[in-house]
Each structure stands twice: as C-alpha cells, then as structure tokens.
Amino acid sequence: MPDLASRAAIVTGAAMGIGRASALALAREGAAVTIADVDEAAGNKTKADIEAAGGRAIFVRTDVTSFADAKAATEATMKAFGRIDILVNNAARAIGGASMAGRPMPRRRGRSTRSPSRPRSSWRRRRSASTRWRPAPS
Ligand SMILES: NC(=O)c1ccc[n+]([C@@H]2O[C@H](COP(=O)([O-])OP(=O)(O)OC[C@H]3O[C@@H](n4cnc5c(N)ncnc54)[C@H](O)[C@@H]3O)[C@@H](O)[C@H]2O)c1
C-alpha cells in the first residue's frame, strides 16, 4: 500500500511547475489531492492526469491572496476527502510579472547593497570574523 494512502493534501499553485509535480507525486504515493490554483484549464489538466493514473483529486479555483478562496478550498477538501493532512504552500507569482531569466546579475558598485548604512568592507570583516576557524575548546 502506498505510504500516503488515506491522507489528503492541498497543493496551492498545482496547475503548473513545482506545484503540479508535487501534486502528481503526492497522488502517486496515494494521497487525495486538492489542486488549488487560479488557472482553471491547467488545474483541471493536473486533476485529469492524476485521475488517469488512478489517483483522487479535485480542482478548486483558488486565489491564495483571498481569504474567502482559501476558506472555500479548505471546505471543499473536507467535503471531498474528510480530512487535511498535508499543505504544500507553493503558489506564487513574480512581483511585477518580470522574470530575471536570461538577464545578467546587477553589478554592485562601492557600498554593499545588503545594508545601505554599512560599507561593503565592514560586511566583509563581519562575514570573515563569523566564519573564521577556531580551535575546539579543550
Ligand atoms: N522555479 C524556480 O526556480 C523557483 C525557485 C525558487 C522558488 N520558487 C518558488 O516555487 C513556487 C513555484 O514555482 P514554479 O516555478 O513552479 O512556478 P510556476 O509559475 O510554474 O507555477 C506557479 C503556479 O502558481 C499559480 N498561482 C500563481 N499565483 C497564484 C495565486 N495567487 N493563487 C493560486 N495560484 C497561483 C499559477 O497559476 C501556477 O500554476 C513559487 O512560489 C516560486 O516563487 C521557484
């Protein structure tokens, strides 16, 4: 019997990418899966793929930024599977919709970008002090 038989999971952002892969893997291990995603077409495809492989799944159109949607997904899971054991809190979208893919990393100049108030040399000193080798106490 698969390890997660009799368990139920909610996977947010399960229509695509890491969330979809998580949902498929959980279903393969026997868990019933709620696919909670804003993308209905792709979410229903994940559901269909799980069911085609013999698993159990529901799709609930969920925007994780909405409390009402999150509550509805929770209630739909309880209604369908009677329990919630696993939550994969995965959904996210790049802020501003911009992707960094293919772009060079911005070059730092002069002062460190880590802290506007601390010069870069000070950051280096602190980092090397915290990682310096010390003998074990005898
Ligand atoms: N892919 C990477 O290299 C990487 C690296 C670090 C972190 N992450 C994080 O992992 C998670 C998944 O990444 P991915 O590459 O699989 O993304 P993806 O864009 O392939 O999939 C994201 C899924 O989330 C859904 N989604 C977006 N906003 C939503 C919302 N408000 N409510 C519900 N669903 C929503 C989308 O519809 C989509 O199905 C994200 O949180 C991402 O920030 C990804």
The ligand as an SDF file (V2000), in Angstrom:
LIG
                    3D

 44 48  0  0  0  0  0  0  0  0999 V2000
   11.1710   27.6430  -10.3550 N   0  0  0  0  0  0  0  0  0  0  0  0
   12.1710   28.0840   -9.5970 C   0  0  0  0  0  0  0  0  0  0  0  0
   13.3410   28.0960   -9.9830 O   0  0  0  0  0  0  0  0  0  0  0  0
   11.8990   28.5870   -8.1970 C   0  0  0  0  0  0  0  0  0  0  0  0
   12.9460   28.9730   -7.3850 C   0  0  0  0  0  0  0  0  0  0  0  0
   12.7000   29.4240   -6.0920 C   0  0  0  0  0  0  0  0  0  0  0  0
   11.4030   29.4800   -5.6340 C   0  0  0  0  0  0  0  0  0  0  0  0
   10.3900   29.1120   -6.4360 N   0  0  0  0  0  0  0  0  0  0  0  0
    9.0280   29.1850   -5.9020 C   0  0  0  0  0  0  0  0  0  0  0  0
    8.3750   27.9450   -6.0970 O   0  0  0  0  0  0  0  0  0  0  0  0
    6.9930   28.1900   -6.3460 C   0  0  0  0  0  0  0  0  0  0  0  0
    6.5550   27.5510   -7.6700 C   0  0  0  0  0  0  0  0  0  0  0  0
    7.4080   27.9810   -8.6980 O   0  0  0  0  0  0  0  0  0  0  0  0
    7.1880   27.4680  -10.1840 P   0  0  0  0  0  0  0  0  0  0  0  0
    8.4360   27.7380  -10.9170 O   0  0  0  0  0  0  0  0  0  0  0  0
    6.6540   26.0650  -10.1650 O   0  0  0  0  0  0  0  0  0  0  0  0
    6.0500   28.4960  -10.6880 O   0  0  0  0  0  0  0  0  0  0  0  0
    5.0690   28.3870  -11.9420 P   0  0  0  0  0  0  0  0  0  0  0  0
    4.8750   29.7880  -12.4330 O   0  0  0  0  0  0  0  0  0  0  0  0
    5.4760   27.3270  -12.9040 O   0  0  0  0  0  0  0  0  0  0  0  0
    3.7100   27.9100  -11.2600 O   0  0  0  0  0  0  0  0  0  0  0  0
    3.0710   28.7280  -10.3140 C   0  0  0  0  0  0  0  0  0  0  0  0
    1.6480   28.2520  -10.1620 C   0  0  0  0  0  0  0  0  0  0  0  0
    1.0490   29.0740   -9.1520 O   0  0  0  0  0  0  0  0  0  0  0  0
   -0.2000   29.5290   -9.6400 C   0  0  0  0  0  0  0  0  0  0  0  0
   -0.5160   30.7810   -8.9810 N   0  0  0  0  0  0  0  0  0  0  0  0
    0.0850   31.9820   -9.1550 C   0  0  0  0  0  0  0  0  0  0  0  0
   -0.4760   32.9000   -8.3660 N   0  0  0  0  0  0  0  0  0  0  0  0
   -1.4640   32.2620   -7.6870 C   0  0  0  0  0  0  0  0  0  0  0  0
   -2.4010   32.6820   -6.7100 C   0  0  0  0  0  0  0  0  0  0  0  0
   -2.4510   33.9380   -6.2830 N   0  0  0  0  0  0  0  0  0  0  0  0
   -3.2430   31.7740   -6.1970 N   0  0  0  0  0  0  0  0  0  0  0  0
   -3.1970   30.4940   -6.6200 C   0  0  0  0  0  0  0  0  0  0  0  0
   -2.3440   30.0380   -7.5390 N   0  0  0  0  0  0  0  0  0  0  0  0
   -1.4960   30.9260   -8.0570 C   0  0  0  0  0  0  0  0  0  0  0  0
   -0.0350   29.6500  -11.1470 C   0  0  0  0  0  0  0  0  0  0  0  0
   -1.2780   29.6540  -11.8050 O   0  0  0  0  0  0  0  0  0  0  0  0
    0.8200   28.4290  -11.4400 C   0  0  0  0  0  0  0  0  0  0  0  0
    0.0380   27.2820  -11.6500 O   0  0  0  0  0  0  0  0  0  0  0  0
    6.8080   29.7020   -6.3270 C   0  0  0  0  0  0  0  0  0  0  0  0
    6.3960   30.0700   -5.0180 O   0  0  0  0  0  0  0  0  0  0  0  0
    8.1790   30.2160   -6.6260 C   0  0  0  0  0  0  0  0  0  0  0  0
    8.3620   31.5120   -6.0960 O   0  0  0  0  0  0  0  0  0  0  0  0
   10.6000   28.6650   -7.7130 C   0  0  0  0  0  0  0  0  0  0  0  0
  1  2  1  0
  2  3  2  0
  2  4  1  0
  4  5  1  0
  4 44  2  0
  5  6  2  0
  6  7  1  0
  7  8  2  0
  8  9  1  0
  8 44  1  0
  9 10  1  0
  9 42  1  0
 10 11  1  0
 11 12  1  0
 11 40  1  0
 12 13  1  0
 13 14  1  0
 14 15  2  0
 14 16  1  0
 14 17  1  0
 17 18  1  0
 18 19  2  0
 18 20  1  0
 18 21  1  0
 21 22  1  0
 22 23  1  0
 23 24  1  0
 23 38  1  0
 24 25  1  0
 25 26  1  0
 25 36  1  0
 26 27  1  0
 26 35  1  0
 27 28  2  0
 28 29  1  0
 29 30  1  0
 29 35  2  0
 30 31  1  0
 30 32  2  0
 32 33  1  0
 33 34  2  0
 34 35  1  0
 36 37  1  0
 36 38  1  0
 38 39  1  0
 40 41  1  0
 40 42  1  0
 42 43  1  0
M  CHG  2   8   1  16  -1
M  END
$$$$
